[in-house]
Amino acid sequence: MGQGVLKALRAGRESYHIVGIDMEPLSAGFSLVDKYYQTPRTGDAAFQKAFGAIVSDEAIEAVYVCSPTELEFFASHKDELGTTVLVNPLPVVRIGSDKLKTAEFLRDHGFCFPETVAADDDNGIEALIAKHGLPVIVKPRAGFSSRNVFLVDSREKIRAAATLVPDLIVQQYLPDDRAEYTAATLSGADQKVRALIIFRRDLIQGTTYRTELVEDSDLEREVVRITEALGAVGPCNLQFRVVDGMVYVFEINPRFSGTSGVRYLYGFNDCEMAFDLLHLKTEVTQPTLNKAVVLRYWNEICIPNAGFEDLREGRAKHDGYETVIATKGTKSSNKGSAGF
């Protein structure tokens, strides 16, 4: 996600001074930023002091939170960090980070949703199977990137999955994986959606790798209704399937998502729009989108004359953005500083 945000900002209208932080010294993104720092993990007592020093020293104007596991920390402390933190309100983060709470939110607000129960709720599982049959989806309440997601066709397999992975949910299976969609929205401080984009997508190992632009006013209206009922401020991502013409959202990610590095190719640069709307307080509107198909692929970073331990011990350095992408030239006019 951090690399996707980075690509989107580099493709923006303006030039940004981008600072990357990571607890892992072998981060590929370090070779693509203007300045980088290895920091403690967010749960470490030393993190906030280190982060504050970086914000001050680098004159950071906006922070992009790109790790799902760090959303709650930044949402809880955003008013203490001395800069604009592009993260949703804490209640929104908590709903999106918990798939059982996501289903309950959709149910309580009258939206279609896949029926969902905790894996230790035997009565709930029996009722779900009696109503919808098998197979069912079993996955972590707080998972992401499709880790530990199982399609199972028996009660025995549900119990086996629950033995292997803690804190699972059991969810109604939505048919037709050829009609899986991902939608990205950007909302202002008034919780009103300013812009959105919808893809039809194919996945490999839980990651979107083929996307096609979808322009459908009925889907767009439902995406806006759900996002505004949620109270999102900033970026939000909905994943859904369409069953009998109805939108069934099965996951809400109240953050920049893994397709941040794809959306700008369609003319939807929500990373830059978020900076304008939430930091500069400049109003943004729905952009004109490019009809296209976008296919993803792997890329590599080469760090000459280095070994793992050299990078871990600070004896070797990432070359930096200007060296790796030499055709970009020297940055001369920075619109602002962005950290991730």
Secondary structure in CASP SS format (residue, H / E / C, confidence):
PFRMAT SS
TARGET T0000
AUTHOR 0000-0000-0000
METHOD secondary structure of the structure
MODEL  1
M C 1.00
G H 1.00
Q H 1.00
G H 1.00
V H 1.00
L H 1.00
K H 1.00
A H 1.00
L H 1.00
R H 1.00
A C 1.00
G C 1.00
R C 1.00
E C 1.00
S E 1.00
Y E 1.00
H E 1.00
I E 1.00
V E 1.00
G E 1.00
I E 1.00
D E 1.00
M C 1.00
E C 1.00
P C 1.00
L C 1.00
S C 1.00
A H 1.00
G H 1.00
F H 1.00
S H 1.00
L H 1.00
V C 1.00
D C 1.00
K E 1.00
Y E 1.00
Y E 1.00
Q E 1.00
T C 1.00
P C 1.00
R C 1.00
T C 1.00
G C 1.00
D C 1.00
A C 1.00
A C 1.00
F H 1.00
Q H 1.00
K H 1.00
A H 1.00
F H 1.00
G H 1.00
A H 1.00
I H 1.00
V H 1.00
S H 1.00
D H 1.00
E C 1.00
A C 1.00
I C 1.00
E C 1.00
A E 1.00
V E 1.00
Y E 1.00
V C 1.00
C C 1.00
S C 1.00
P H 1.00
T H 1.00
E H 1.00
L H 1.00
E H 1.00
F H 1.00
F H 1.00
A H 1.00
S H 1.00
H H 1.00
K H 1.00
D H 1.00
E H 1.00
L C 1.00
G C 1.00
T C 1.00
T E 1.00
V E 1.00
L E 1.00
V C 1.00
N C 1.00
P C 1.00
L H 1.00
P H 1.00
V H 1.00
V H 1.00
R H 1.00
I H 1.00
G H 1.00
S C 1.00
D C 1.00
K H 1.00
L H 1.00
K H 1.00
T H 1.00
A H 1.00
E H 1.00
F H 1.00
L H 1.00
R H 1.00
D H 1.00
H C 1.00
G C 1.00
F C 1.00
C C 1.00
F C 1.00
P C 1.00
E C 1.00
T E 1.00
V E 1.00
A E 1.00
A C 1.00
D C 1.00
D C 1.00
D H 1.00
N H 1.00
G H 1.00
I H 1.00
E H 1.00
A H 1.00
L H 1.00
I H 1.00
A H 1.00
K H 1.00
H H 1.00
G C 1.00
L C 1.00
P C 1.00
V E 1.00
I E 1.00
V E 1.00
K E 1.00
P E 1.00
R C 1.00
A C 1.00
G C 1.00
F C 1.00
S C 1.00
S C 1.00
R C 1.00
N C 1.00
V C 1.00
F E 1.00
L E 1.00
V E 1.00
D C 1.00
S C 1.00
R H 1.00
E H 1.00
K H 1.00
I H 1.00
R H 1.00
A H 1.00
A H 1.00
A H 1.00
T H 1.00
L H 1.00
V C 1.00
P C 1.00
D C 1.00
L E 1.00
I E 1.00
V E 1.00
Q E 1.00
Q E 1.00
Y C 1.00
L C 1.00
P C 1.00
D C 1.00
D H 1.00
R H 1.00
A H 1.00
E E 1.00
Y E 1.00
T E 1.00
A E 1.00
A E 1.00
T E 1.00
L E 1.00
S E 1.00
G C 1.00
A C 1.00
D C 1.00
Q C 1.00
K C 1.00
V E 1.00
R E 1.00
A E 1.00
L E 1.00
I E 1.00
I E 1.00
F E 1.00
R E 1.00
R E 1.00
D E 1.00
L E 1.00
I E 1.00
Q C 1.00
G C 1.00
T E 1.00
T E 1.00
Y E 1.00
R E 1.00
T E 1.00
E E 1.00
L E 1.00
V E 1.00
E C 1.00
D C 1.00
S H 1.00
D H 1.00
L H 1.00
E H 1.00
R H 1.00
E H 1.00
V H 1.00
V H 1.00
R H 1.00
I H 1.00
T H 1.00
E H 1.00
A H 1.00
L H 1.00
G C 1.00
A C 1.00
V C 1.00
G E 1.00
P E 1.00
C E 1.00
N E 1.00
L E 1.00
Q E 1.00
F E 1.00
R E 1.00
V E 1.00
V E 1.00
D C 1.00
G C 1.00
M E 1.00
V E 1.00
Y E 1.00
V E 1.00
F E 1.00
E E 1.00
I E 1.00
N E 1.00
P C 1.00
R C 1.00
F C 1.00
S C 1.00
G C 1.00
T C 1.00
S H 1.00
G H 1.00
V H 1.00
R H 1.00
Y H 1.00
L H 1.00
Y H 1.00
G C 1.00
F C 1.00
N C 1.00
D H 1.00
C H 1.00
E H 1.00
M H 1.00
A H 1.00
F H 1.00
D H 1.00
L H 1.00
L H 1.00
H H 1.00
L C 1.00
K C 1.00
T C 1.00
E C 1.00
V C 1.00
T C 1.00
Q C 1.00
P C 1.00
T C 1.00
L C 1.00
N C 1.00
K C 1.00
A C 1.00
V E 1.00
V E 1.00
L E 1.00
R C 1.00
Y C 1.00
W C 1.00
N C 1.00
E C 1.00
I C 1.00
C C 1.00
I C 1.00
P C 1.00
N C 1.00
A C 1.00
G C 1.00
F H 1.00
E H 1.00
D H 1.00
L H 1.00
R H 1.00
E C 1.00
G C 1.00
R C 1.00
A C 1.00
K C 1.00
H C 1.00
D C 1.00
G C 1.00
Y H 1.00
E H 1.00
T H 1.00
V H 1.00
I C 1.00
A H 1.00
T H 1.00
K H 1.00
G C 1.00
T C 1.00
K C 1.00
S C 1.00
S C 1.00
N E 1.00
K E 1.00
G E 1.00
S E 1.00
A E 1.00
G E 1.00
F C 1.00
END
